[in-house]
């Protein structure tokens, strides 16, 4: 589960970057989907860190 949290964290970060690019291009539908993706994946990462703690080294 911890590795999945790291992947979802990267997805949330990329969604934030995509939001700024979509705002620059004035693409409203892309802004909406990027904000929703960042919110959902970011919330999952935050709640997982609170519940399970930060992932340890893999090996």
N, C-alpha and C positions, 0 to 999 in steps of 0.2 A: 504494500500500500504506500510505503514511503517513496518509492521510485515513481509511482504514478502521480504523487503529489508534486514532485519536481517537474515532471512533464507538464502537468496542468498549470504549474506556475509559469513555465515558459510560454504556454499558450496564452495565458492572461497577459503577460508582458507584450507578446506580439500583437494581441488584440488592441492594447493601448497604443502601440506604434501605428497600427492600421487605422485607428480612430483619427489620429492626427493627420495622417496622409489623406484620409477621406475628407476631413474638414478642409484641408488645403485644396482638394479637387472639387469641393462643394457637391459631394455625392451623399445625399441624405440617407438613402437606404443602407449604404455601407456603414455610415456612422451609427445608425440604429443597431445593426447586427454586431458591429464591433463593440459597442458599449455594452450590449446585452451579454456578449461572450466574455468580455473582461469582467463584468459583474458576477456572472455565474461561476466561472472558473476561479476568479479571485476569491470569492466567498468560500468556495470549497477548500482552497488552499489555506485560507485563514482559519477556518473551523477545524481542519485537520491538524494544523500546527497547535492550536489550542487544546484539542482533544488528545492527540498522540505525541506531540512534541516534534521537534525538528529531526529529520532523518539523520541517522548516524552514517559513518563511512560504510560503503558497501562491502569492501573486503580489504 
